[in-house]
Amino acid sequence: MRFKGKVDLWFWAVMLFGDVLMLGSVFTPGLSIVMMISFIVYNVIFIPLVDRNYVEISDDRLTVVCGFSKDSIGLSEIQDVYRTNNPVASSAASLDRIVIRGRQKMLMCAVKDREDFFNYLEEKNPDIKI
């Protein structure tokens, strides 16, 4: 089952601000080509973070996909799952995050339907502490 990733308003604001700033600079003499290239690179980086942003749970694995990044953990390895607002070290486009802690690995993500995600995960592996 696939759970759509959550994208906060602040993330959209950062994207829009960067786009407006670079497009406005295109009309500055001498910077137009540099800013147009920057605009393209900026969007190549940020658009996938919104478009490819989901968590997928299969029969035996949980996979987190955010932009060009993809990481997974076995369902049997997961020890606990909990909510956090920690902004450090996560590719999630929201501060309303979920930490998935395994025996040797930890993942962070943000999903729109958090309660459905928790319920489905618990259904797949009742040993997970939520």
N, C-alpha and C positions, 0 to 999 in steps of 0.2 A: 504494500500500500504506500502511496506517495502523499506526503504532507507538504503543502506549499509554504515556502519560507516567508517570514514576516519582514517587511521593509517599512521602517519608521519614517515619519515626516521629516525629521532632521536629515536623514540620508538623501531624500529627494531634494531638500533645500540645498545641501552641499553640492549635489550634482548640477542643479539648476544655476546656482551661483557661479560655479566654475564655467559652465557653458556660456552664460551671459558675459562674464568677465573676458573670456577668450574671444567670443564673437565681437564684443565691443572693441577689443584691441586690434581686430583685423583691419579696422579703418584708420589705424595709426600708421603714418608713413614709415616705411622701413621695417615694420614688424608684421605685416600682413601674412607673408608666407610662413614665417615661424609660428605665428599664433594659429594659423589654419592647421598646420601640422600638429601643434599641441592640442588643438580642439579634437582632432581625429584620434590621437593617441589617448587622450583623456577619456573619450567616449568608448573606445575599444576596451579600456580597463573597467570602467564603471557600469556600462550597460549589461554585460554578462552577470555582474553581481546581483542585478535585479531580475534578469530573465532566467538565468540558471541558478535558482535558489530554492532548494527543496531538501527534504529528508525522506529517504525511501527505506521501508522495512520489508525485507523478504522473509522467507522461512527461517533463515539462520543468520542473517546479517542486517545491520543498520548502516546505511550509507548517507553521509552528509555531502551535498553538492552545493557549492557557492562560487559562482563565476568559473574560473579555470581550475579551482581547487576541488578535489574529491578525496574523501577519507572514509574509512569504514571500520566497523568493529563487529565482532561476532556477538550475537544476542546472548549466548551462554557466558561470554566474558563480562557483560555489563553487571556491575554490582549495585550502583545506585544512579538515580536521575533526579536532579533538583533544579529549581529556578534560581537565577542570579541576574543582577544588573551590572556585573563586572565588565567594564569596557576593555579590559586588557586581553590581548592575544586571541582574538576571534575574528573570523571573516564574516560573521553575521551582520546584516544591515539593520539591526535593531538592538537596542539595549535591553530588551525584554527577552533574555536568553535562557537557554536550558544547558546544563552541564550533564554530560553523559560520561560517567566515570567507570572505567573497567579495571581489571587487575593490573594491566600494564599500560593502559592508554586512557587519555581523556579527550573528549570532543566537546565543542560548544556549537550551538546552533540556535536559531530562532524560528519558530513555526507559528502560523496564524492560529490554528486550532490546537492550542496547547493541551487542553483537557482531553480531546479526542486522541491526541498523540500519546499522552500518558496512559489512557485506558487501553489503547491498542497494544502498546508496549507491554503493559502488565498482562494482557491476554496472551501475548506471545511467550512471555517468560514471567511467571508469577513470582519467581525468586528475586526479581529486581525490586530494590527498595525505592519507593517514590515518595 
